[in-house]
């Protein structure tokens, strides 16, 4: 006996159930990115100094709008690429916000800020760069009379001092413990002058020195002073 063909009613019910099962999956399909999400894309600011006569002769600091920062430097002009010192850290929210506010005030570096009214001493080529999802500007200068650019230059100089000091301290702690007191004293002087910024990023290293019983008392004492100055 041949099986009966399905009735029209049964076919209709089957199609209805299939459509109901597919509908939720269609509702959960990914939506295109909104304009607000594009606006929130990460932006970056990069500062670079190249000055053959200085130590370091090259350094670069790159920060993004989330606070992640990367530092790199070469000790002297004829250094090998393998001599590159690199460090990554999280910048304090207060300083990050200040840097991005200054960049906005300087039109995100869209312009010429180099002082050209008369010849002045060379203090290295400095470059400020801003980039986000829709813009990319940069400007280079030896010295600028613009107060905003001056403040940014001082900020990045202060960050570089801290990163370079950490590099020296780590080396001395292993190979030149007698030199630690002098290096820490130099850092205390920079700190008092406002030229040692983001000191909290190297606090773990300072704490190791402060708690190292094998060191002369002067080094731990000065390390503790630096920790307390934050």
ROMI-816309 format. One record per residue: residue in three letters; residue number from 1; x, y, z of N, C-alpha, C in turn. Coordinates in nm, 3 decimals, decimal comma, always signed. Layout:
N
R	aa	i	n_xx	n_yy	n_zz	ca_xx	ca_yy	ca_zz	c_xx	c_yy	c_zz
R	Ala	NUM	X	Y	Z	X	Y	Z	X	Y	Z
...
END
This chain:
230
R	aa	i	n_xx	n_yy	n_zz	ca_xx	ca_yy	ca_zz	c_xx	c_yy	c_zz
R	Unk	1	+0,085	-0,119	+0,000	+0,000	+0,000	+0,000	+0,088	+0,124	+0,000
R	Unk	2	+0,062	+0,220	-0,095	+0,146	+0,339	-0,105	+0,119	+0,435	+0,009
R	Unk	3	+0,228	+0,503	+0,067	+0,206	+0,599	+0,175	+0,128	+0,718	+0,122
R	Unk	4	+0,051	+0,777	+0,211	-0,030	+0,892	+0,173	+0,058	+1,015	+0,158
R	Unk	5	+0,031	+1,098	+0,058	+0,104	+1,225	+0,041	+0,064	+1,320	+0,152
R	Unk	6	+0,153	+1,405	+0,202	+0,118	+1,499	+0,309	+0,012	+1,596	+0,263
R	Unk	7	-0,075	+1,629	+0,355	-0,184	+1,721	+0,321	-0,131	+1,864	+0,313
R	Unk	8	-0,208	+1,951	+0,251	-0,172	+2,093	+0,241	-0,158	+2,156	+0,379
R	Unk	9	-0,246	+2,112	+0,473	-0,245	+2,168	+0,609	-0,114	+2,134	+0,678
R	Unk	10	-0,069	+2,006	+0,664	+0,056	+1,966	+0,728	+0,176	+2,041	+0,671
R	Unk	11	+0,178	+2,063	+0,541	+0,287	+2,138	+0,477	+0,292	+2,281	+0,529
R	Unk	12	+0,178	+2,343	+0,544	+0,171	+2,482	+0,593	+0,225	+2,492	+0,734
R	Unk	13	+0,188	+2,395	+0,822	+0,236	+2,395	+0,961	+0,388	+2,380	+0,964
R	Unk	14	+0,440	+2,291	+0,879	+0,585	+2,267	+0,874	+0,660	+2,393	+0,834
R	Unk	15	+0,611	+2,465	+0,733	+0,676	+2,588	+0,689	+0,673	+2,695	+0,797
R	Unk	16	+0,563	+2,703	+0,872	+0,549	+2,801	+0,979	+0,651	+2,777	+1,090
R	Unk	17	+0,669	+2,650	+1,127	+0,765	+2,614	+1,233	+0,908	+2,645	+1,189
R	Unk	18	+0,938	+2,619	+1,061	+1,073	+2,648	+1,008	+1,103	+2,796	+1,012
R	Unk	19	+1,005	+2,878	+0,974	+1,022	+3,023	+0,973	+1,045	+3,075	+1,114
R	Unk	20	+0,973	+3,017	+1,215	+0,987	+3,060	+1,354	+1,125	+3,030	+1,406
R	Unk	21	+1,183	+2,916	+1,365	+1,315	+2,877	+1,413	+1,424	+2,967	+1,354
R	Unk	22	+1,406	+3,014	+1,230	+1,508	+3,096	+1,164	+1,504	+3,240	+1,213
R	Unk	23	+1,387	+3,290	+1,251	+1,370	+3,430	+1,287	+1,464	+3,477	+1,397
R	Unk	24	+1,478	+3,404	+1,512	+1,569	+3,452	+1,618	+1,712	+3,464	+1,568
R	Unk	25	+1,758	+3,371	+1,485	+1,895	+3,375	+1,435	+1,917	+3,499	+1,350
R	Unk	26	+1,814	+3,534	+1,269	+1,827	+3,654	+1,186	+1,830	+3,779	+1,273
R	Unk	27	+1,755	+3,781	+1,382	+1,749	+3,898	+1,469	+1,882	+3,922	+1,538
R	Unk	28	+1,963	+3,815	+1,558	+2,090	+3,829	+1,630	+2,208	+3,852	+1,536
R	Unk	29	+2,182	+3,872	+1,408	+2,292	+3,895	+1,312	+2,368	+4,021	+1,351
R	Unk	30	+2,503	+4,024	+1,337	+2,583	+4,141	+1,375	+2,545	+4,264	+1,295
R	Unk	31	+2,542	+4,376	+1,364	+2,505	+4,503	+1,302	+2,632	+4,579	+1,263
R	Unk	32	+2,622	+4,663	+1,160	+2,739	+4,742	+1,121	+2,782	+4,835	+1,233
R	Unk	33	+2,913	+4,870	+1,239	+2,966	+4,956	+1,344	+2,905	+5,095	+1,332
R	Unk	34	+2,863	+5,150	+1,446	+2,801	+5,282	+1,446	+2,908	+5,390	+1,437
R	Unk	35	+2,864	+5,513	+1,408	+2,958	+5,626	+1,400	+3,022	+5,650	+1,535
R	Unk	36	+2,948	+5,627	+1,644	+3,003	+5,646	+1,777	+3,119	+5,555	+1,804
R	Unk	37	+3,114	+5,431	+1,756	+3,222	+5,336	+1,777	+3,348	+5,378	+1,701
R	Unk	38	+3,330	+5,433	+1,582	+3,444	+5,481	+1,505	+3,510	+5,596	+1,578
R	Unk	39	+3,428	+5,685	+1,639	+3,480	+5,800	+1,711	+3,567	+5,758	+1,827
R	Unk	40	+3,535	+5,644	+1,889	+3,605	+5,597	+2,007	+3,732	+5,520	+1,974
R	Unk	41	+3,772	+5,516	+1,845	+3,894	+5,445	+1,807	+4,014	+5,506	+1,879
R	Unk	42	+4,115	+5,425	+1,903	+4,233	+5,470	+1,978	+4,312	+5,573	+1,897
R	Unk	43	+4,351	+5,682	+1,962	+4,437	+5,782	+1,900	+4,573	+5,777	+1,967
R	Unk	44	+4,677	+5,820	+1,896	+4,813	+5,811	+1,949	+4,887	+5,944	+1,932
R	Unk	45	+4,980	+5,968	+2,024	+5,071	+6,082	+2,017	+5,212	+6,028	+2,032
R	Unk	46	+5,300	+6,070	+1,943	+5,439	+6,024	+1,945	+5,532	+6,144	+1,948
R	Unk	47	+5,631	+6,136	+2,037	+5,735	+6,239	+2,044	+5,869	+6,173	+2,017
R	Unk	48	+5,947	+6,233	+1,928	+6,079	+6,179	+1,894	+6,184	+6,289	+1,903
R	Unk	49	+6,297	+6,256	+1,965	+6,411	+6,348	+1,968	+6,531	+6,279	+1,905
R	Unk	50	+6,597	+6,348	+1,811	+6,722	+6,301	+1,752	+6,825	+6,413	+1,767
R	Unk	51	+6,930	+6,384	+1,843	+7,033	+6,484	+1,872	+7,164	+6,410	+1,894
R	Unk	52	+7,251	+6,414	+1,795	+7,373	+6,334	+1,797	+7,461	+6,361	+1,918
R	Unk	53	+7,466	+6,486	+1,965	+7,555	+6,522	+2,074	+7,501	+6,481	+2,212
R	Unk	54	+7,376	+6,442	+2,218	+7,315	+6,414	+2,348	+7,323	+6,266	+2,384
R	Unk	55	+7,298	+6,236	+2,510	+7,284	+6,098	+2,556	+7,154	+6,088	+2,635
R	Unk	56	+7,056	+6,014	+2,585	+7,059	+5,936	+2,461	+7,052	+6,026	+2,336
R	Unk	57	+7,106	+5,976	+2,228	+7,107	+6,054	+2,104	+6,974	+6,044	+2,029
R	Unk	58	+6,896	+5,945	+2,067	+6,764	+5,926	+2,007	+6,671	+5,868	+2,112
R	Unk	59	+6,552	+5,925	+2,121	+6,448	+5,856	+2,199	+6,310	+5,887	+2,143
R	Unk	60	+6,222	+5,793	+2,165	+6,085	+5,807	+2,115	+5,988	+5,759	+2,222
R	Unk	61	+5,883	+5,837	+2,243	+5,778	+5,801	+2,337	+5,646	+5,803	+2,262
R	Unk	62	+5,576	+5,692	+2,266	+5,445	+5,682	+2,199	+5,340	+5,644	+2,302
R	Unk	63	+5,234	+5,723	+2,309	+5,125	+5,692	+2,402	+4,993	+5,688	+2,325
R	Unk	64	+4,901	+5,609	+2,373	+4,769	+5,608	+2,311	+4,664	+5,655	+2,411
R	Unk	65	+4,544	+5,674	+2,361	+4,438	+5,733	+2,443	+4,388	+5,641	+2,553
R	Unk	66	+4,434	+5,515	+2,556	+4,400	+5,425	+2,666	+4,502	+5,435	+2,779
R	Unk	67	+4,617	+5,500	+2,753	+4,720	+5,514	+2,854	+4,841	+5,425	+2,833
R	Unk	68	+4,834	+5,333	+2,737	+4,950	+5,248	+2,710	+5,061	+5,333	+2,647
R	Unk	69	+5,183	+5,314	+2,697	+5,296	+5,393	+2,647	+5,415	+5,303	+2,620
R	Unk	70	+5,494	+5,341	+2,519	+5,615	+5,267	+2,484	+5,730	+5,365	+2,468
R	Unk	71	+5,846	+5,327	+2,522	+5,965	+5,412	+2,516	+6,080	+5,334	+2,452
R	Unk	72	+6,157	+5,403	+2,369	+6,276	+5,343	+2,311	+6,384	+5,449	+2,302
R	Unk	73	+6,511	+5,405	+2,313	+6,621	+5,501	+2,302	+6,749	+5,432	+2,258
R	Unk	74	+6,838	+5,512	+2,200	+6,974	+5,468	+2,167	+7,070	+5,557	+2,245
R	Unk	75	+7,171	+5,498	+2,309	+7,259	+5,578	+2,395	+7,343	+5,682	+2,321
R	Unk	76	+7,389	+5,650	+2,200	+7,470	+5,744	+2,124	+7,449	+5,723	+1,974
R	Unk	77	+7,497	+5,821	+1,897	+7,467	+5,822	+1,754	+7,520	+5,700	+1,680
R	Unk	78	+7,636	+5,648	+1,722	+7,694	+5,535	+1,650	+7,659	+5,400	+1,715
R	Unk	79	+7,557	+5,399	+1,797	+7,516	+5,274	+1,864	+7,455	+5,177	+1,764
R	Unk	80	+7,468	+5,051	+1,795	+7,410	+4,946	+1,712	+7,261	+4,930	+1,744
R	Unk	81	+7,183	+4,881	+1,649	+7,039	+4,858	+1,677	+7,016	+4,768	+1,799
R	Unk	82	+7,109	+4,675	+1,825	+7,095	+4,587	+1,940	+7,108	+4,661	+2,073
R	Unk	83	+7,163	+4,784	+2,068	+7,178	+4,865	+2,189	+7,051	+4,940	+2,226
R	Unk	84	+6,948	+4,925	+2,144	+6,823	+4,995	+2,169	+6,762	+4,953	+2,303
R	Unk	85	+6,730	+5,052	+2,386	+6,664	+5,026	+2,514	+6,514	+5,046	+2,493
R	Unk	86	+6,434	+4,950	+2,537	+6,288	+4,958	+2,519	+6,217	+4,931	+2,652
R	Unk	87	+6,109	+5,003	+2,672	+6,029	+4,982	+2,793	+5,883	+5,018	+2,763
R	Unk	88	+5,791	+4,946	+2,823	+5,649	+4,976	+2,810	+5,591	+4,998	+2,949
R	Unk	89	+5,496	+5,089	+2,958	+5,437	+5,122	+3,088	+5,297	+5,180	+3,067
R	Unk	90	+5,224	+5,194	+3,176	+5,092	+5,256	+3,172	+5,105	+5,397	+3,230
R	Unk	91	+5,071	+5,494	+3,151	+5,082	+5,633	+3,194	+4,969	+5,671	+3,289
R	Unk	92	+4,996	+5,758	+3,382	+4,892	+5,803	+3,474	+4,782	+5,876	+3,395
R	Unk	93	+4,659	+5,861	+3,439	+4,546	+5,923	+3,369	+4,560	+6,074	+3,362
R	Unk	94	+4,609	+6,133	+3,470	+4,621	+6,280	+3,476	+4,716	+6,332	+3,369
R	Unk	95	+4,833	+6,269	+3,355	+4,929	+6,318	+3,256	+4,884	+6,284	+3,114
R	Unk	96	+4,825	+6,167	+3,096	+4,773	+6,131	+2,963	+4,670	+6,233	+2,916
R	Unk	97	+4,577	+6,269	+3,003	+4,473	+6,367	+2,967	+4,534	+6,503	+2,937
R	Unk	98	+4,639	+6,539	+3,013	+4,704	+6,668	+2,989	+4,771	+6,670	+2,852
R	Unk	99	+4,839	+6,563	+2,816	+4,908	+6,555	+2,687	+4,809	+6,565	+2,571
R	Unk	100	+4,699	+6,492	+2,580	+4,601	+6,495	+2,471	+4,529	+6,629	+2,464
R	Unk	101	+4,510	+6,694	+2,579	+4,449	+6,827	+2,579	+4,543	+6,929	+2,514
R	Unk	102	+4,672	+6,918	+2,542	+4,770	+7,007	+2,480	+4,778	+6,984	+2,330
R	Unk	103	+4,770	+6,857	+2,288	+4,772	+6,826	+2,145	+4,654	+6,890	+2,074
R	Unk	104	+4,539	+6,884	+2,137	+4,419	+6,947	+2,078	+4,438	+7,099	+2,070
R	Unk	105	+4,496	+7,155	+2,175	+4,521	+7,300	+2,177	+4,616	+7,341	+2,066
R	Unk	106	+4,709	+7,252	+2,031	+4,806	+7,279	+1,924	+4,756	+7,231	+1,788
R	Unk	107	+4,624	+7,218	+1,775	+4,562	+7,177	+1,649	+4,615	+7,042	+1,602
R	Unk	108	+4,644	+6,954	+1,701	+4,695	+6,819	+1,672	+4,820	+6,822	+1,586
R	Unk	109	+4,900	+6,929	+1,602	+5,031	+6,945	+1,535	+5,019	+6,967	+1,385
R	Unk	110	+4,903	+7,017	+1,343	+4,884	+7,051	+1,203	+4,933	+7,195	+1,182
R	Unk	111	+5,061	+7,209	+1,155	+5,117	+7,343	+1,136	+5,267	+7,343	+1,159
R	Unk	112	+5,328	+7,460	+1,137	+5,472	+7,477	+1,157	+5,494	+7,553	+1,288
R	Unk	113	+5,562	+7,489	+1,382	+5,584	+7,549	+1,514	+5,732	+7,580	+1,539
R	Unk	114	+5,816	+7,561	+1,438	+5,959	+7,585	+1,455	+5,988	+7,734	+1,458
R	Unk	115	+6,079	+7,774	+1,547	+6,118	+7,915	+1,558	+6,220	+7,946	+1,449
R	Unk	116	+6,189	+8,044	+1,363	+6,276	+8,075	+1,249	+6,309	+8,224	+1,239
R	Unk	117	+6,276	+8,302	+1,341	+6,298	+8,447	+1,333	+6,447	+8,480	+1,330
R	Unk	118	+6,526	+8,400	+1,401	+6,671	+8,418	+1,396	+6,737	+8,285	+1,430
R	Unk	119	+6,864	+8,274	+1,401	+6,936	+8,149	+1,424	+6,960	+8,129	+1,573
R	Unk	120	+6,931	+8,008	+1,621	+6,955	+7,974	+1,761	+7,031	+7,843	+1,769
R	Unk	121	+7,081	+7,811	+1,887	+7,161	+7,689	+1,907	+7,079	+7,566	+1,875
R	Unk	122	+7,147	+7,466	+1,821	+7,081	+7,339	+1,790	+7,062	+7,259	+1,919
R	Unk	123	+6,941	+7,218	+1,944	+6,911	+7,134	+2,060	+6,844	+7,004	+2,018
R	Unk	124	+6,866	+6,964	+1,893	+6,812	+6,838	+1,844	+6,682	+6,856	+1,767
R	Unk	125	+6,659	+6,763	+1,677	+6,534	+6,764	+1,600	+6,425	+6,694	+1,680
R	Unk	126	+6,319	+6,766	+1,708	+6,207	+6,712	+1,784	+6,086	+6,700	+1,691
R	Unk	127	+6,015	+6,591	+1,701	+5,898	+6,568	+1,616	+5,781	+6,525	+1,701
R	Unk	128	+5,670	+6,593	+1,684	+5,544	+6,557	+1,749	+5,449	+6,506	+1,642
R	Unk	129	+5,383	+6,396	+1,671	+5,295	+6,331	+1,573	+5,163	+6,291	+1,640
R	Unk	130	+5,055	+6,317	+1,570	+4,921	+6,278	+1,618	+4,854	+6,193	+1,511
R	Unk	131	+4,788	+6,085	+1,554	+4,715	+6,000	+1,459	+4,591	+5,943	+1,526
R	Unk	132	+4,483	+5,943	+1,449	+4,361	+5,873	+1,492	+4,298	+5,810	+1,368
R	Unk	133	+4,173	+5,766	+1,379	+4,110	+5,694	+1,269	+4,100	+5,776	+1,141
R	Unk	134	+4,094	+5,909	+1,153	+4,075	+5,990	+1,033	+4,178	+6,098	+1,010
R	Unk	135	+4,276	+6,112	+1,102	+4,374	+6,220	+1,089	+4,516	+6,171	+1,117
R	Unk	136	+4,613	+6,239	+1,056	+4,754	+6,208	+1,082	+4,834	+6,335	+1,055
R	Unk	137	+4,881	+6,399	+1,160	+4,959	+6,522	+1,146	+5,091	+6,506	+1,221
R	Unk	138	+5,194	+6,577	+1,173	+5,319	+6,582	+1,247	+5,390	+6,712	+1,219
R	Unk	139	+5,471	+6,753	+1,315	+5,549	+6,876	+1,301	+5,685	+6,855	+1,364
R	Unk	140	+5,789	+6,913	+1,302	+5,924	+6,902	+1,354	+5,979	+7,041	+1,387
R	Unk	141	+6,067	+7,047	+1,487	+6,120	+7,176	+1,531	+6,248	+7,154	+1,609
R	Unk	142	+6,331	+7,258	+1,610	+6,449	+7,262	+1,696	+6,409	+7,324	+1,830
R	Unk	143	+6,343	+7,439	+1,822	+6,287	+7,506	+1,940	+6,163	+7,579	+1,895
R	Unk	144	+6,065	+7,587	+1,984	+5,940	+7,656	+1,950	+5,908	+7,760	+2,057
R	Unk	145	+5,860	+7,875	+2,013	+5,818	+7,977	+2,108	+5,672	+7,958	+2,150
R	Unk	146	+5,606	+7,858	+2,091	+5,467	+7,829	+2,126	+5,464	+7,764	+2,265
R	Unk	147	+5,394	+7,823	+2,364	+5,394	+7,770	+2,501	+5,341	+7,627	+2,511
R	Unk	148	+5,246	+7,591	+2,426	+5,190	+7,456	+2,429	+5,293	+7,353	+2,384
R	Unk	149	+5,365	+7,385	+2,278	+5,470	+7,295	+2,229	+5,583	+7,287	+2,331
R	Unk	150	+5,615	+7,399	+2,394	+5,718	+7,400	+2,498	+5,680	+7,308	+2,614
R	Unk	151	+5,555	+7,315	+2,656	+5,512	+7,231	+2,768	+5,517	+7,082	+2,731
R	Unk	152	+5,474	+7,049	+2,611	+5,481	+6,910	+2,567	+5,626	+6,861	+2,562
R	Unk	153	+5,716	+6,946	+2,514	+5,857	+6,909	+2,507	+5,912	+6,880	+2,646
R	Unk	154	+5,876	+6,964	+2,744	+5,921	+6,944	+2,882	+5,864	+6,816	+2,942
R	Unk	155	+5,739	+6,787	+2,910	+5,675	+6,666	+2,962	+5,748	+6,541	+2,912
R	Unk	156	+5,773	+6,537	+2,782	+5,839	+6,418	+2,726	+5,985	+6,408	+2,771
R	Unk	157	+6,048	+6,522	+2,793	+6,184	+6,522	+2,849	+6,182	+6,460	+2,990
R	Unk	158	+6,083	+6,496	+3,069	+6,071	+6,441	+3,204	+6,044	+6,292	+3,205
R	Unk	159	+5,965	+6,245	+3,111	+5,938	+6,101	+3,101	+6,065	+6,026	+3,059
R	Unk	160	+6,138	+6,082	+2,962	+6,262	+6,020	+2,918	+6,362	+6,009	+3,033
R	Unk	161	+6,372	+6,113	+3,114	+6,463	+6,109	+3,228	+6,432	+5,993	+3,321
R	Unk	162	+6,304	+5,968	+3,343	+6,264	+5,858	+3,431	+6,299	+5,723	+3,370
R	Unk	163	+6,270	+5,706	+3,242	+6,299	+5,579	+3,176	+6,450	+5,552	+3,171
R	Unk	164	+6,528	+5,656	+3,141	+6,673	+5,639	+3,135	+6,731	+5,612	+3,274
R	Unk	165	+6,675	+5,676	+3,374	+6,720	+5,654	+3,513	+6,694	+5,510	+3,555
R	Unk	166	+6,579	+5,457	+3,516	+6,547	+5,317	+3,550	+6,646	+5,222	+3,484
R	Unk	167	+6,681	+5,252	+3,360	+6,778	+5,168	+3,289	+6,914	+5,168	+3,360
R	Unk	168	+6,958	+5,286	+3,402	+7,086	+5,298	+3,474	+7,080	+5,229	+3,610
R	Unk	169	+6,970	+5,248	+3,682	+6,958	+5,186	+3,815	+6,962	+5,033	+3,807
R	Unk	170	+6,893	+4,978	+3,709	+6,890	+4,833	+3,694	+7,030	+4,779	+3,665
R	Unk	171	+7,105	+4,852	+3,582	+7,243	+4,810	+3,551	+7,332	+4,821	+3,675
R	Unk	172	+7,323	+4,934	+3,744	+7,409	+4,956	+3,861	+7,378	+4,860	+3,974
R	Unk	173	+7,254	+4,825	+3,989	+7,217	+4,732	+4,097	+7,286	+4,597	+4,078
R	Unk	174	+7,314	+4,563	+3,954	+7,380	+4,436	+3,924	+7,532	+4,448	+3,917
R	Unk	175	+7,581	+4,558	+3,857	+7,723	+4,564	+3,824	+7,800	+4,680	+3,888
R	Unk	176	+7,731	+4,778	+3,945	+7,802	+4,895	+4,000	+7,726	+4,950	+4,121
R	Unk	177	+7,715	+4,872	+4,225	+7,636	+4,912	+4,342	+7,691	+5,037	+4,409
R	Unk	178	+7,822	+5,059	+4,398	+7,881	+5,178	+4,461	+7,838	+5,307	+4,390
R	Unk	179	+7,795	+5,294	+4,266	+7,751	+5,413	+4,192	+7,606	+5,450	+4,216
R	Unk	180	+7,532	+5,365	+4,286	+7,389	+5,391	+4,308	+7,359	+5,520	+4,384
R	Unk	181	+7,429	+5,550	+4,494	+7,396	+5,673	+4,567	+7,404	+5,799	+4,481
R	Unk	182	+7,508	+5,808	+4,397	+7,523	+5,926	+4,312	+7,411	+5,934	+4,209
R	Unk	183	+7,376	+5,821	+4,148	+7,268	+5,819	+4,050	+7,135	+5,856	+4,114
R	Unk	184	+7,108	+5,805	+4,232	+6,984	+5,837	+4,302	+6,979	+5,983	+4,345
R	Unk	185	+7,094	+6,039	+4,382	+7,099	+6,181	+4,416	+7,067	+6,267	+4,294
R	Unk	186	+7,122	+6,227	+4,179	+7,091	+6,299	+4,055	+6,942	+6,295	+4,025
R	Unk	187	+6,879	+6,181	+4,052	+6,735	+6,168	+4,030	+6,657	+6,256	+4,127
R	Unk	188	+6,702	+6,265	+4,251	+6,635	+6,352	+4,349	+6,639	+6,498	+4,304
R	Unk	189	+6,750	+6,539	+4,246	+6,762	+6,677	+4,197	+6,670	+6,701	+4,078
R	Unk	190	+6,666	+6,604	+3,986	+6,575	+6,616	+3,872	+6,430	+6,623	+3,919
R	Unk	191	+6,399	+6,543	+4,019	+6,263	+6,540	+4,073	+6,225	+6,675	+4,133
R	Unk	192	+6,317	+6,734	+4,207	+6,288	+6,863	+4,271	+6,270	+6,975	+4,168
R	Unk	193	+6,333	+6,957	+4,052	+6,322	+7,057	+3,944	+6,202	+7,031	+3,853
R	Unk	194	+6,130	+6,921	+3,878	+6,014	+6,888	+3,795	+6,049	+6,818	+3,666
R	Unk	195	+6,171	+6,760	+3,659	+6,217	+6,696	+3,535	+6,226	+6,545	+3,546
R	Unk	196	+6,147	+6,487	+3,636	+6,144	+6,341	+3,650	+5,997	+6,302	+3,665
R	Unk	197	+5,933	+6,270	+3,554	+5,788	+6,247	+3,552	+5,754	+6,098	+3,542
R	Unk	198	+5,634	+6,064	+3,586	+5,585	+5,926	+3,584	+5,675	+5,833	+3,668
R	Unk	199	+5,718	+5,886	+3,783	+5,808	+5,811	+3,870	+5,743	+5,683	+3,923
R	Unk	200	+5,609	+5,683	+3,930	+5,540	+5,564	+3,982	+5,564	+5,441	+3,895
R	Unk	201	+5,603	+5,463	+3,770	+5,626	+5,348	+3,681	+5,751	+5,270	+3,718
R	Unk	202	+5,843	+5,331	+3,792	+5,965	+5,259	+3,832	+5,970	+5,236	+3,983
R	Unk	203	+5,858	+5,255	+4,051	+5,855	+5,233	+4,196	+5,898	+5,092	+4,236
R	Unk	204	+5,856	+4,986	+4,165	+5,902	+4,851	+4,204	+6,054	+4,839	+4,209
R	Unk	205	+6,124	+4,902	+4,113	+6,270	+4,898	+4,113	+6,325	+4,977	+4,231
R	Unk	206	+6,269	+5,095	+4,256	+6,313	+5,177	+4,369	+6,291	+5,103	+4,501
R	Unk	207	+6,180	+5,031	+4,510	+6,151	+4,957	+4,634	+6,253	+4,845	+4,656
R	Unk	208	+6,294	+4,779	+4,548	+6,396	+4,674	+4,561	+6,526	+4,731	+4,616
R	Unk	209	+6,562	+4,851	+4,570	+6,684	+4,915	+4,619	+6,667	+4,956	+4,765
R	Unk	210	+6,549	+5,010	+4,796	+6,522	+5,056	+4,934	+6,526	+4,941	+5,034
R	Unk	211	+6,493	+4,821	+4,989	+6,484	+4,706	+5,080	+6,605	+4,613	+5,070
R	Unk	212	+6,706	+4,654	+4,993	+6,824	+4,569	+4,974	+6,924	+4,592	+5,087
R	Unk	213	+6,935	+4,496	+5,177	+7,024	+4,508	+5,292	+7,171	+4,499	+5,257
R	Unk	214	+7,203	+4,456	+5,134	+7,343	+4,444	+5,095	+7,403	+4,576	+5,047
R	Unk	215	+7,320	+4,679	+5,032	+7,368	+4,807	+4,982	+7,408	+4,901	+5,096
R	Unk	216	+7,498	+4,993	+5,063	+7,532	+5,099	+5,159	+7,405	+5,176	+5,192
R	Unk	217	+7,394	+5,223	+5,315	+7,270	+5,282	+5,364	+7,223	+5,401	+5,280
R	Unk	218	+7,317	+5,474	+5,219	+7,281	+5,594	+5,144	+7,190	+5,564	+5,026
R	Unk	219	+7,216	+5,452	+4,956	+7,135	+5,418	+4,840	+6,990	+5,385	+4,879
R	Unk	220	+6,965	+5,295	+4,975	+6,828	+5,269	+5,017	+6,757	+5,394	+5,070
R	Unk	221	+6,832	+5,479	+5,140	+6,773	+5,601	+5,195	+6,723	+5,693	+5,083
R	Unk	222	+6,804	+5,711	+4,981	+6,765	+5,798	+4,870	+6,655	+5,735	+4,786
R	Unk	223	+6,655	+5,604	+4,774	+6,546	+5,536	+4,703	+6,415	+5,559	+4,776
R	Unk	224	+6,418	+5,552	+4,907	+6,296	+5,577	+4,986	+6,248	+5,722	+4,969
R	Unk	225	+6,341	+5,816	+4,960	+6,305	+5,957	+4,939	+6,232	+5,975	+4,807
R	Unk	226	+6,281	+5,906	+4,705	+6,215	+5,915	+4,574	+6,076	+5,856	+4,577
R	Unk	227	+6,061	+5,744	+4,645	+5,928	+5,681	+4,657	+5,832	+5,776	+4,729
R	Unk	228	+5,880	+5,839	+4,834	+5,795	+5,929	+4,914	+5,761	+6,058	+4,841
R	Unk	229	+5,840	+6,092	+4,738	+5,817	+6,217	+4,665	+5,700	+6,209	+4,568
R	Unk	230	+5,644	+6,091	+4,550	+5,537	+6,074	+4,452	+5,405	+6,129	+4,504
END
